[in-house]
Amino acid sequence: MHLARSGENDFRVIVTGHTAGRIFATLRSGRRHVWLWTVTGPYLPGAGLHGSGDAEDLPEAKTSFRTTFDAWLNWAIRQNEPVIWHE
């Protein structure tokens, strides 16, 4: 898993050559910067996970993304079915 810069404070999250999601900074409430993260590559509905959230800084966003992605991966492995990616 690594970040590929798409723009200033905007990253695609790459996993084994697939875009697994995005982490980017945005303004909230006019002045407060937050980092939004979203897991968009793997199919999530059956896993019962929230695929997005926000964080105070980039390290926290990366950790939250990774936690959600790892939970999805553990769920996907238990399904014993092909993984579906949306790209």
N, C-alpha and C positions, 0 to 999 in steps of 0.2 A: 504494500500500500504506500503510495507516495502522492505528493501534491504537484500538480502542473499548473503554473501560473497562466491564468487567462487574461488578467489585467491587474491593475494596482489593487491590492487587497481582495483579490478574486481568484480562487483556485478550483480546479477540477481535481477530484480525488480519483486516482487511477489504481485499479486492482487487476493484476494479471492482464494488462492491456485493455481492460474495460473501464469506461467511466462509471464509477460507482456512485458519484454524487458531486456535491459542490459545497464549498465553504467560502463565504464572502462577508465583508464588512458593509454595513449600511447604517444610515441614520434612523434612529427611532425617536419619536416625540420631538422631532425638529433639531435636536442638538446632541443627543446621546448616541454614541457609536456602539453598536453591538455586532457580534459575529453570528451570522446565520449559517446553519449547516443543514443539509438535506441529503438523505440517501435516496437516490432516484434510479440507480441502475438495476439492482435486483428487485424481483417481485416481492413485495412485503405484505399484502393483505392477509394472507393465511397465517402469517407469523404472529399477528396480534401486536405489532410494534408501531410506535410513532416514528415516522420517517424523517422528522425534522425538529429543529429546536433552535434556541439562541444561547449565546454565551457572552461573557464579559470580555474575553480575549481569545486570540487564535489558539493558544495551547489548550484552553478549556473546550473550544469548539472541536478541535482535533480529537480530544479524549472522548467527548460525547458522541461524535461521529463513529469513532472506533468501537465504542461500547455497543452502539446500536447495530453496526455492521457485524460485529462478532456474534451478537445474539441472533441476528438473522442467519448467519452462516451456520451456527449450531443447529438452528431450527431446520434449515435447508438440508443439511446432511442427514438428519433424522427422517426426512421425507422419502429418501431413496428414489428421487425423481430427478429428471433433468432440471438444471437451474435456468430460470427465465430472466433475461436481462432486457431492460428497456434502454435503448441508446438512440 
